[in-house]
Amino acid sequence: MLCGEAMSPPPTSGLPPSLPPTGVIARGFAPAGFWRLSAVAAPHLAALVIMFQTETDAGSRLGFVLTWGVLNFFWIALLRRPALSSALSLTLVVVLILLSRLKHDVVQMTANFVDLMVIDRDTVAFLFTIFPNLRWSAIGAAIVTVPLMYVLWWLDPFRVRRLPAAAMALACLAALVGFAKTWPDEAWRGYYDDGYVSKFAGSGVTAVSDFLNYGFMESDAVASERLKLPLIDSCQSAGRRPNIIMIHDESSFDIRSAPGIKVPAGYGSHFQSYDGKARKFLAESNGGPSWFTEYNVLAGLSSRSFGPFSYFVTRIAAGRVDRGLPLALRRCGYSTISLYPAYGAFMSARSFQTTTGIENFYDARALGAKGVERDRFFYRKAAGLLAQEKRSQPVFMFVYLAANHFPWETKFRTDLTPGWRAPGNAPVIDEYLRRQTMSAEDYRDFIASLKKRFPGEPFLIVRYGDHQPEFSTHILDPKLTPADVSKKLMAYDPRYFATYYAIDAINFKPVDSPTAMDTIDGAYLPLVIQDAAGLPLDPTFEEQKKIMLRCNGLFYACKDGAETRRFNRLLIDAGFVKNL
């Protein structure tokens, strides 16, 4: 399994008394020598088995072998003992595969090198919170592993010179870099549940190269224009400012865009705005990462600008992107609140939302959520928090729902829909439709509650689907192969990313604006909200509005990203984006 080894027998001095000198190598078939040689060979054989089980083609297996060589020779250069080095390498490979499978189960993507580049304390805290046994599993593994490693240190009859080992590690690394650059892995293969080691290693080459060349965020090198800094007291609206509620409708889209789906009566009304129009919202993810859209609607920017780092966009942007809808609304006198259905450490949600201007962040623990809650739970919490706010200033509230989150193979709170009759689709689709029906009913009850509890108060309510459910890729084009679907996802085919956005109002007439287009990219939703509320835009949103009108609702896709790169440079030069 190694690229090659340079071994020498150990010196007779300085060894434990029980370890025979070089003679044990000559007597390799003696019992003690057999076990010592087995300690060297066993991890390599185990790695060989793992490679054939998890890597699916010759290219990925070559990537695995080169990665294995880099790991082994790295440890040998430090420790000089090949048995211990191969055991440490095998441990890292097994841990990587287990974590990669866990990540794929949660978000349908395997682990890549960027996971290591942006790991932070919030992520570790989140893992130990949602997996309470993980801490004890880690401690137990350490208790078992440390003595085992000591035994291998003691049994290993070989010593390898450090300089040749370091040279071999560099040779394997150079070969791995050359292989990854010459035959780069297609990005869509990240959705496949295989090739864990080879994809991780290949992503390391790509990520480090991209980071050295571009940093985390794409932007032009220079910009000829400059943005004006917004004045704190310059937001003077002509009419009464409405309370604004933005609702994150988990995994929701109009499933009628797929052929042959049967839906309940009146299904489409949930996707219509106050004016009867059904509008499309183009998300930047499909089937999993809601935080892509969270970044869109709070920062008003594109996650696609982060390239291979986009999966970690909220973690990277936390503390670095000082621009967004909540900050703009605070300038207009709003208090800002967020209701979040998971732990605040997840993907650095608390830190990111605070950076974009959220003053009061309530996560699942603060709200008293017990597992996944129905939408009504969050709506009631929202109404309660609104009642506590001072009525002297308007409120912006971000309500993040979760009841329609995967998996749909299991039934969620069937007791809440006793009269439900399945339309007759596949069980997963009928469960999805049942949850959408629950969401629509809870939303109607929420509107009625606002009218009753806050008579006469104006509200602007904007809802959006954060992404399509993961099974949409199987029903939009059922005749396509998984590889063809993955290519469509990587090409950002709008059919796979279109959800909906809807504008509603209570005691308030939304201002008519050209930004309320039939189809918009997710990053433009903050513009739509501010225009509909009749609020003046700060210079950053004024500039972005020009882009929106010029590009007919497209943002990153406009001119192959040129408009976004120019805008990112303007934000960097103005100090709204730092250290990216």
VEXKOLDO-430301 format. One record per residue (C-alpha): x, y, z. Coordinates in steps of 0.05 Angstrom, whole numbers, plus 5000, padded with zeros to 4 digits. Example, Ala and Ser with C-alpha at 12.3 -4.5 7.8 and 13.67 -1.06 7.14 Angstrom:
VEXKOLDO-430301
524649105156/527349795143/
//
This chain:
VEXKOLDO-430301
500050005000/505950475008/509450854953/515850524979/519650455045/526850525067/527750085128/533649915171/534149445230/534149775298/540549885336/541849395391/542749945443/537150335473/531749815461/527249515514/530548895545/525048445518/525848675445/530848235408/536048575365/536748485290/536747745295/529247735302/528647985230/532847405205/528446935245/522147245216/518146595222/519446535297/513146675338/515447345365/517947565297/511447345263/507247775309/511848375300/511548305225/504048225229/503548875267/506849215208/502748875154/495748855185/494049595178/496149585105/491848975091/485949305127/486949935085/487049515022/480349205041/477349895057/479850164990/476349624950/469949714990/469450464987/473050684923/469350514859/474250594801/481550584784/482451334790/479451384859/483550784882/489951114857/487951734897/486951284958/493750954950/497351624943/493751905004/495551275043/502851375023/502752105045/499751925113/504451345126/510951685107/508852315145/508151905209/514451505195/518452145186/516052355255/516251685292/520851225251/516450625266/512450355207/507649925248/505450505291/505250975231/500750515191/496150415251/495551175260/494151255185/488850705188/485551055248/485151715210/482251365148/476951005189/475051645227/474552025161/470051505130/465451485191/464852245194/463752275119/458151775123/455052165180/455352805140/452252465079/446552195121/445052905145/446253345084/447252855026/454553055015/460952715036/466353055077/471653465042/477953825061/474454485073/471254165134/478054185166/479754885141/473955225174/472754785236/471255205297/469155155369/461755245352/461854635307/465154195360/460154435412/454354295365/456653585352/457353435426/450553745439/446553355387/450452715398/451152695474/454452015472/459852255424/463952555480/464151895517/465451515453/471451965439/474051865510/472951105506/476451075439/482451455468/482750975528/483150385480/487550705427/493050995469/495250335501/494649985434/499250495402/504250395458/504149645445/505449765371/511150235390/514149675432/513049105382/515449455319/522149135300/523749645245/526550345244/526250785183/530951365171/527252025173/530252355111/528251805062/521251765094/520352515087/522652475015/517551925001/512052325035/513552914990/513852464929/507052174944/504252864958/507053134892/503952534855/497252654890/497353394871/499153234800/493752704795/488353164825/490353734779/490653304716/484352904730/480153334777/474153004809/467453264785/464353684840/457653324833/461052684858/460752994927/453452784928/455452044920/456151614982/462851314964/470151494950/470851825018/478551845021/479952004948/474752564946/477352855011/484452864986/482553144918/478353684950/484453874992/488554014930/482854424899/481154804963/488255004980/489555214908/483155624905/484455944972/491556154952/489056434886/482456754906/481456734981/474656525008/470356984966/470657144892/471557884876/474658334824/481758554838/479859284833/473659704822/473260394791/467160604832/466260694907/460160584951/457961124998/457460945071/450260945097/448461495146/445561255212/439861755213/438361775138/432661275137/426361695134/420361315107/414361685078/408961275112/407960845173/413260305178/410259605183/412659045227/416358555181/416157805189/420457375143/418556635144/423456085125/418755545098/422954915103/423854495039/417454785009/416154864934/410254774888/410754034873/406154114813/412454294774/413953544772/409853134723/404352654746/403752884818/396852874851/395653434900/389953594950/384554084931/386554814938/393854634942/396655214902/393755774943/399355734994/404355984942/400356604923/401657314947/396557834969/395658024896/394157314873/400857224839/405256604848/412556814846/418856394840/424856424886/431456134860/435155824918/442555634914/441854934943/437654324932/435553814983/439553985045/443654605064/438455115087/444055575110/445655745037/438856095034/439656365104/445856725078/442056975017/436157275054/439957575112/446457815080/443157945012/449057624977/450656984939/453556364971/456056164902/461356714908/464856264958/466155714906/468655074939/467755415007/460255554997/458154965040/461055345100/458556025080/455256215146/461255995186/466056385142/461657005139/460657045214/464457645238/466657825167/460458045128/457758665162/452058775114/444958515110/437558615117/437358645194/442759175195/439159585143/432659535182/436059725248/438360365213/430960495200/429160405274/427259675275/428759185331/430958515302/429257825327/430657125302/427256465320/431755875302/429455145306/436354835320/442154985367/445355655354/452155345345/449854965283/453755235224/455355845268/448156085259/448156515322/454756855304/452856955231/445957235245/448757705298/453757955247/448258115197/444558525250/440158055292/439758335362/435757785397/437157075375/432856515404/435155805387/431555145401/434055125472/431855835488/425055715457/424055065495/423354645432/423153895442/425853585379/422453785314/416454225328/410554375282/410255065252/404855295301/410055245358/414455775326/408656215305/406056235377/413056395402/413456945350/406857255371/408957215444/415557575431/411958105390/407358245448/413458355493/416658855446/415859605456/410559855410/414360505399/418760175346/417259685290/419858975294/423358535244/422657795259/425857215224/421856575236/425455945215/420855335208/422854595210/416754135208/417653975134/424853765143/427053075118/426252495127/419452385095/419951635101/417451715172/410752015193/410952665231/405252805281/399752425245/395252595304/394853305278/391653105212/386352585231/382152725168/387952695120/386952285057/393252125016/392552344943/395651684919/402851844903/409051494929/408951475006/414651975011/411052484967/404352395003/407852505070/411053135042/404253385018/401153225086/406453655121/405554215071/398054195086/399754255161/404354845146/398955205106/393855105162/398655355215/400355965173/392956145165/392056085240/398156525251/395257075207/388657035244/392457075310/396257705289/389758045268/386557875335/392358025382/394958655347/388759015319/390559595274/398059455272/401159395203/404858765183/408758575121/409757825118/414357505066/415056755060/419856345018/421855615006/429055535025/430354964976/426954374943/426553714981/431953214964/427152744928/425353294878/431353074836/427952404826/421152674804/422753284762/426252864708/424852144728/428251854666/435052174681/440751774711/443651994778/449952244742/445652674694/441752964753/448253124790/450753494728/444353904726/445254084799/452454304787/450154724727/444755054771/438954854726/433355314751/428254744752/432154424809/432855064850/426255414840/421655464902/416956044916/416456704952/409957044973/408357734999/402557825048/400258415090/395758595149/393159305157/398359515106/398659575030/405359355003/408659884960/408659704886/415759614862/419359324801/423458894848/417458434863/419058044800/415857394779/422557044789/428357274833/434957004858/434856894934/439857444947/434857964923/429457814975/432058355023/431058854967/423958614954/422358675028/425059375037/421659624974/414959304993/415559625062/416760315031/423560395064/429360795033/435260365012/442360465037/447760554984/449459814982/442259604967/441460184919/447259914878/444659204883/437859434859/441059704796/444159024785/437458684797/433859114746/439559064697/439958304703/432358174707/432557834775/438957444766/444957564811/450757074809/448456784742/448557474710/454357554661/457656914688/458657214757/461757864734/456458314766/457157944832/464757974832/464558724819/459458824875/463558414923/469558854909/465459474923/463259184990/470458995008/473059694990/467560015032/469259575092/462859165094/466658525079/473158385116/478657855113/475757455055/
//
